[in-house]
Amino acid sequence: MRYIKFDLKRIFSRPSTYFILFLAPIIFVVVGSAFFNSLGTSDLKIGVYSEDKSPLSKFTVGVVMSLFQGSTMKYVGDDYTEELKKGELQAVVIIPDGFTSGLFGGKKTQIVYVPSPVDTHVSAAAYTVFKRLFEDLSGGPFFNPKVLQQMYTSPSVPAPELVTEKALDFTHAFAPSLIFIITMFVSIMIGSGLVVYDKEKNLFKLFQLGNLSAFQYIFSKTFAVFVVSVVSGVVSYLLFLLVGFEISALEIILLIAVTALFHSALGVLISAVSSTNLVSNILGASVSLFLLLISGSLAPISALPRWGEKIVSFVPIYSAVYSTRLLQLFPGSEDNFLQILITLLMSLIGSVLIFIISALVVNHNFMPKED
């Protein structure tokens, strides 16, 4: 117990710990929420530039634009490139010359899509929606020349409004990702420097004099990091509560605790296998980046092969994010308890295995051997 107090005292004696505990979650929550807000459909701005100057072109372009009434689409001039570069538009749809004649002639036509270098993820999402929409309309009556001749557009004819159950705010749907990403970063940032620091300071002989075994040593390090990372996760959760995030405290804190334990053990393992502080920093940053990519917050997991999806589903940070989103989107589902249980088991089993490996590595590489 005294070694745990020693590690906690050493961690909390550093000013950087308080930055990680309190300022880092605030920065993550504020900046992360601002970035995720850009995924809202209300921010989608698409420009339409027509190179088709035929008499009926305005009508056919109007028919296409009628699919997206409101502020989503607007006409732009030939200087649309500047608007794209400034991020004022997410993309520009170019109607090529001869589009109308080809459409009425029943020929295959094309519309050019130019994305913006700013918020390219939004541009890519909009492109996918447009592409699928036109593919689904192909062969149907919508672009049939005879039907087009009978069509008209009118603002008095309202389109269905797309809503979500329980008025879900998609910004809050991304909150679980940020909470677990913060917990993961804190665990690995702190944990990856502890063992290698003791090695560089030649402290292992002192630990042996105190009859501290490798397993006790690793437990002390892991528990100290675990405490700090849980606090950072709970602080992040409380910050999201202030902005309207709603989810049961019991489930979210339980998930924070088990993922914090797993990543704390992983951070200590990184430090145990590192020969120098520089190596531990590089490994810690690399592992953190990899976990960030497979957390489901940035990259679409569904784009992976089936076997890749299966592997990722067993990663604690992804499983925790998925469990929390199930609680948000399907609060009454019977599968929620099972998914949370799977997350708990994977995190605990993974933590125990990593703990044993770390203890064996420390015992083999660092603990002084008796003559």
SULNORFEN-V129939 format. One record per backbone hydrogen bond with DSSP energy under -0.5 kcal/mol. CO is the residue of the C=O (numbers start at 1). NH is the residue of the N-H. If there is no record, write none. Layout:
CO/NH, CO/NH
//
This chain:
1/5, 2/6, 3/7, 4/8, 5/9, 6/10, 7/11, 8/12, 9/13, 11/14, 14/17, 14/18, 15/18, 15/19, 16/20, 17/21, 18/22, 18/23, 19/24, 22/26, 23/27, 24/28, 25/29, 26/30, 27/31, 27/32, 28/32, 29/33, 30/34, 31/35, 32/36, 33/37, 34/38, 35/38, 36/39, 37/40, 40/43, 41/44, 45/90, 45/91, 46/74, 47/93, 48/76, 49/51, 49/95, 51/53, 54/57, 56/60, 57/61, 58/62, 59/63, 60/64, 61/65, 62/66, 64/67, 65/68, 66/69, 68/73, 72/46, 74/48, 77/80, 79/82, 79/83, 80/84, 81/85, 82/86, 83/87, 83/88, 83/89, 84/87, 84/118, 90/116, 91/47, 92/94, 92/114, 93/49, 93/95, 94/96, 94/112, 95/51, 95/52, 96/99, 98/102, 99/103, 100/104, 101/105, 102/107, 103/106, 110/96, 112/94, 112/114, 113/115, 114/92, 119/122, 119/123, 120/124, 121/125, 122/126, 123/127, 124/128, 125/129, 126/130, 127/131, 128/132, 129/133, 130/134, 131/135, 132/136, 133/137, 134/138, 137/140, 141/144, 144/148, 145/149, 146/150, 147/150, 147/151, 148/151, 154/157, 156/158, 161/163, 164/167, 165/168, 168/170, 169/172, 169/173, 170/174, 171/174, 172/175, 174/178, 175/179, 176/180, 177/181, 178/182, 179/183, 180/184, 181/185, 182/186, 183/187, 184/188, 185/189, 186/190, 187/191, 188/192, 190/193, 191/194, 191/195, 193/197, 194/198, 195/199, 196/200, 197/201, 198/203, 199/202, 203/207, 204/208, 205/209, 206/210, 207/212, 208/211, 211/213, 213/217, 214/218, 215/219, 216/220, 217/221, 218/222, 219/223, 220/224, 221/225, 222/226, 223/227, 224/228, 225/229, 226/230, 227/231, 228/232, 229/233, 230/234, 231/235, 232/236, 233/237, 234/238, 235/239, 236/240, 237/241, 238/242, 239/243, 240/243, 240/245, 241/244, 245/247, 248/252, 249/253, 250/254, 251/255, 252/256, 253/257, 254/258, 255/259, 256/260, 257/261, 258/262, 259/263, 260/264, 261/265, 262/266, 263/267, 264/268, 265/269, 266/270, 267/271, 268/272, 269/273, 270/274, 271/274, 276/280, 277/281, 278/282, 279/283, 280/284, 281/285, 282/286, 283/287, 284/288, 285/289, 286/290, 287/291, 288/292, 289/293, 290/294, 292/295, 292/297, 293/296, 293/299, 299/301, 300/303, 301/304, 305/309, 306/310, 307/311, 308/312, 309/313, 311/314, 312/315, 315/319, 316/320, 317/321, 318/322, 319/323, 320/324, 321/325, 322/326, 323/327, 324/328, 325/329, 326/330, 330/333, 333/336, 334/338, 335/339, 336/340, 337/341, 338/342, 339/343, 340/344, 341/345, 342/346, 343/347, 344/348, 345/349, 346/350, 347/351, 348/352, 349/353, 350/354, 351/355, 352/356, 353/357, 354/358, 355/359, 356/360, 357/361, 358/362, 359/363, 360/364, 361/365, 362/366, 362/367
//
